[in-house]
Amino acid sequence: MAAPRPGPKIVIFVQENHTTDNYFSSLAAWGANVATGWPAAQNPPPSDQPHDRAAYFRWLQGKQGGTPYGNHVQYDADTLLPFYAYLARTGAFFENHATGLGTNSSPNHQMIVGGQAMTLKNPPFNNPPVWDVPSLPALAVRNGLTWKGYTGSSGYPLQFYKDLRGSPNLVASSTFIADAQGGNLPDLSMVWHDAPYDEHPTADITLGHNTIWQCVDAAVRGGEWNHTVFFLTWDDWGGFDDHVVLPCSEYTPDNVQVAPGPRVGLLMFGGRVAAGIDSRICVHASITRTAIQLLGLPNLGVPRVDGDPGLQDRYDPALSVPVPPAYGTTITQPVPPVPTPQPRPVPPAGYSPRPLDRVYLNGGGTIPPPNDAPLPPQPNPPS
C-alpha cells in the first residue's frame, strides 16, 4: 500500500446530465434551496432531451419570460439514489454550484479538466481535435505528483489535450476499484464512465449511482477515506429544469449568458470534509481550483481558475468523519433538523458580467474565445 502524501489525495467523479432540482429535492428538509413537488421523473429516462447551447437559450428565456422550458421532473433520490442522498447530508453539498458554461457535455468536461473550453459544442469523437492548453493533470505532473485519468474506452475527455493524449496514465475506469481497494490511488484521480454507468439519459440512473458507490466503498476498504477529498458532480444540465438562474458572469457576442450555466449537484466529501449545505456560488472551475489548493500546486495559467477562491475551507485535517455505508447495505438517512431551516437566498454574485474570456494556451499565448454555437442576437448584454 502506498504511503499517504502530506496533504489529501483528490478524486473527482464526473457523471452526466442532471440538475440540482432534478436529483436533490429531498434536501429541502435540510434547508436547501431546492424545488419540491414536481412530477416524478421516469427511470430510465425515456429520451435524451436537447441540452445544447440553443436549448439552454430557450431555458433562459423561459426563466426570464415566464414560459417554462426544460424537463420539469424530479427523481426520488432517497429511494433511487440513497448513497448520493447520504453523501449530500453528511458531506458538503454546494446548492449553488453550476456548470461552467450554459451548453452541453464536452465544453463542461473541459471546464473541469482545465478551467476553460475551446468549443461551445461537442466535437467529433472519432477524430477529436487536440488543443495545446493547460490542464490539471499536466500541472500535477510538472510538480512531481502522480495522476491517473480513469476514463471510458475513448479516453474522453482527456484526449482533447496535447499533454495528455496517449498518456499511459489514461486507464480504463474499471481499474479504479482495484487501485482504490489496494490503497494505490495516485495523488490526483479523475474518473469518467462510459454509458450506461454515467447516468446519461437514457441509462438507468441507479447503474451509475451504484458504480460510484462501489468506487467510494473500494477507497474506504483500501484505507483511503481519511486522506482523500472526493468530489462528485455532473457535467451539464441535460435539459432537466432547475428553478434557479445564477447571475451572469460571462456572455457570448450574441449577448446571451454563457456562464455560469444551470445548477448541477456538487458533493465534496471524505474523512476530513466539513458537512453542511454551502450556499456560495461556484462553478466547475472551482473544483479545479480546489484540487490545486489542496495538492499544493502553483497557478494553472488560466485566469478563470487562478482567480477562483476555491472551496478548500471545507477541508479540515482535524476532522474525523465516519466512513459511509458499505456498498449494497441498507442506508439509514440522517434525521433532518427540527424545525426545518429556511432556505437561503442566492448570495450576491460578487462579479459583473463580461464577455467570454479568451482561451489561454500553454506557453502564454491566447486565442479568441469559442463562438461556434451562435444564438439569436439580443439587444443588450446581460446586466
N, C-alpha and C positions, 0 to 999 in steps of 0.2 A: 504493500500500500504506500502510495506516495505521501511524503510529509506535507502537511498543510503549509501554505505560504503565510507570511506575517499578516497580510490583510486577507479579506474574504475572496474566495473564488466567485465568479459570476456565471450564472446560467440564464440565458434569455430564450424563452419559448415563444415562438410566433405562430399563432393559429390564424384562422381566416374568417372574416366576413360576418361579424355580429356586433351590434351596438350595445352600449351600456344598458339602455332600457330593454332591449331585446333579451338580455341574459340575466340581469341582476335586479329585477323588480322586487324580489323578496327582501332586499336590503332596506326597503322603506321602513321596516320595523326597527331599524338601527339608526334612522335619521338620515339616510342617504337621499340625495336629490334625484330620485328615480320616479318614473311614471308607473302607475299601477292600474289594473282593471282593463287593460287592453285585451282584445281577443286572444285566445290561446293559439300559439304557433303550432303548426303541424310538424311532426318529426317522423321520418326525414322530411326536410323541406321539399315541396313538390316541384319547385323550379328554382333556377338561379336568376333572380330578378336583375334588371340593369343597375349597375353601380359605378359607371364610368363618370367622366367629368360632366357630360351632358345630364346624366341622371342626378348628379349632385347639384347642378344648377337648378333643376326642377324642384329638388328637395328644398333648397334655399328659398326659392320663390314661394313655395308653399308655406314655409315657416314665416316668411315676411309678409305674405299676402293673404294668409288665411285659408288657402286651398291645400289640403293635405296631400303629400306625395311621399311615397315610400311604403314598404310593407309594415303596416301598423299592427304588429303582433308581438307576443311575448312568450318565452318559454318558462316553465316552472322549474327553476334551477334546483330547488331543494329536492325535487323528485328526479329530474333527468340528469342534473349536473351537481350532485351533492358534494363532490370534492372541491369544485370551484366555489360553491357557496360557503363551504367551511373555510377555505383559504381567504375568501373575501372578508370573513368575520374575524379571523384570527391573525391575519397579516394586515398589511397596509392596502387599502382599497382607494384608488385615486378616481374619485367620481367625476372629475372634470378633465380626465385625460382624453386627448383627441388624436386622431390620425394626423400625421404631419401635413398631409395635403388632402384637399377635397377631391378625390378621384379614386381609382381602383388599385389593384394589387401592387404591381411592380414598383411604381413610384414610392409607395409607402414602405415596402420592404427596404428600398434603398435609403429611405429616411432613417430606418433603424440601424442599418449597416454603417452609414457614413454621414447622416445628418443632412443629406441633400438628395434631390432626384434629378436625373439627367433627362427625364421624359415625363410627360403627364398622362401616358397611356401604357398599355402593356406591349413591350417589344416582342418580336417573334421568338419562340422558344427553340425552333430548330436551327436557327442561325443567329444567336443573340449578339447584339452589339457589345463591345468591350470599351470601357472608359478608364482612363488613367487618372483616377480620382482617389482621394483619401478614404480609408476605411478603418473601422475599429480593429479588426483582426491584424491588418498590416501595421497599425500603430503598436499593437501589443508585441508583435514580432520584433520590431525595431528597438524595443525597450526590454528585450530579453525575457518576455513572458511566453507561455505556451498557450495554444489555442486549437480548437477544432470547430469546423463547421459541419454539424450533423444535418445533412440535407437529404432531399429526395434524390431520385435517380439522375436528374439533370444537373445537380449542383446549384439549383435555383435557391436564392437569388445571387449567390456569391460569384457565379460565372460571369456577371457583368463587370467585374473589377479586374483590371490588368494584373494587379499584385496578387490576386487570389486564384484566378482561373488556372486550373490544372494542378493546384497545390495538393501535395499528399495529405494535407490536413483537412481536405474535404472528404468526409467519410459518410457512409450510409447512416441515416437517422436510427436505424435498427440497432446500431452498435452502441448507442448512448447507454442503454440499460446495463450492458456488460461493463462498460467503463465506470459507470456510477456505482454499481454494486461492488466492484473491485476497489473502490476508493481511488480511482485513477483518472478522475476528471482533470482536464487542464485548467489553467488559470481562467480562461475565457471559453465558454461553450455557447454557441449559437445554434438553435435547434429548430428545424422545419421538418414537416412531414408531408409525404405525398397523400393524395386522396386514397381512401376515404377517411384518413386519420387526421386531416387538417381542419375539419368542421366546415369546409366549403360546401354550400348547397350544390348538389342535392344529397350530400352524405348524411347519414345518421349521426347526429352530434354526439351521441354517447360514445361512439367509437373513438373520436378524438379526445374527449374527456377522459376516457379510461386509459388511453395511451399516455397522456400527461400524468395521470395518477400513478401509473406504473413507473414512469421515469422518476418522479419525485420519490416514490417508495424505494426504488433502487438506490437513489442517492442517500436516503436515510439509512438503509441497510449497509451501505458502504461507508458509513461514518462521516458523510459529507454535510449533514444538516447544519451543524453548529459553525462551520467555517465557509458557508456558501450563502450568497444572496441570489435568490431566484426572482426572475421577472416573468410574468405571463401576460401577453397582450394579443390583440387581434389586428391584422394588418390594415383592414379598412372596414367600412360600414356595411358592405354587402347589399346595399339597397334596403336595409331594415331601418325603420323610423327611430328617432330619438327626439325627446321633447325639448332639448336644449340646443341652441345655436351659440357657440362661443364667439366672443368679439374677434373681429378680423385683425390679423397681424400682417398678412401679405395678400396681394391681389395680382391678377394677370392683366395684360394690356386691354382686355375687354371690360375692365373694371368690375370683375367678379371675384369675390373672396376665394382664395385658394388655400389659405392657412389661417387658423387651424381648420382641419376637416371635422367631420362628425365625431361625437364621443364614442370611444370604444373602451372596453374594460382594460385596466392595468392593475394587476396584483403584484405586489412586492412582498416576499415572504422568506422565511428562513429562521434559523435559531437565534439570530441577533437583530431581527427586524421588529420595530415597534408597531404594534397593532393599532388600527383606527381608521376611520373614514377621513381621508385627506381631501380638502376642497380646492386646493390650489389648481390653477390651470397649468397643464403640462402636455407635452406632445411627444411623438416618437423620438425626436432628438434629445429629449430629457433622459430617455433610457440610455442612449449612447453616452451622454454627458455623465450620468451617474456611474456607469461602468468605468469610465475614465477616472473619475474621482476615487472610487473605491479600489481600483487597481493601482493607483498612484502614478498614472500616466500623464505626460505633458499634453498640451493642446493638440487638437487634431488638425487644425488649419482650415476649419470650416466655421465661419462666424456663428452660424445658427447653433452649432454645438458648443463652441468655446464660450459663447456668451450666455448659455443657458445656466441658471442657478443650480440645476441638478436636484436630486432627491436624496442625497447622501445623509441628510439629517434623520431619516427613518432608520438608519443603521446605528445600533448601539452595542459595542462589544461587551458591555456589562450585562446584557440581557441573556436569558436562557429560556427561549420559547419552546414549549413541549413539541415533540415530533407530531406530525399529523397522523390520522388514521391509516393503518396499513391497507394496501390495495385489496379490494374485494371485501373488506369488512363493512359492517353496518355503521354508518356515520350518524352520530347524535349531534345535531347542530347546537351551538351555544344558545343560551336563553337570551332573548333580546332585552334591553333595558326597559324599565317601567318608571315613569311614563315614557312613551315613545318620544325621542328627541325630535324637535322640529328640524326639517331640512335647512341647510344653509343656502343662502342665495349665491349665485355665481359671483366670485370676488371681482373687484376691478381688474381690468386687464393688465395695467402697468406697461402698456405699449401702445403705439399708434400705428394705424395701417400704413403700409408702404409697398411699393412694387416688389414683386417676387425677386429675391436676391439672385445674383449671378451664380454660376456653378464654378466651384474652386477646384483647380487641378493640382495634382502632385507637382511640386516644383515651384508653386507660387502663382502661376497664371490663372486666368479665368476665361470662361466663355459665357455668352448670353444665357439667361435663364430659359428653360424649356417653354415653348409656346406652341406645342404640336396638338393641342386639343382646344382650338378657339371656340368661343361661345358667342351668342348674340351680344353685340356691344351694348353696354349700359351707359347712361348719360354721365354718371359721376362715379368716382371711386367710392368704395365703402367708407363710412365715417366712423 
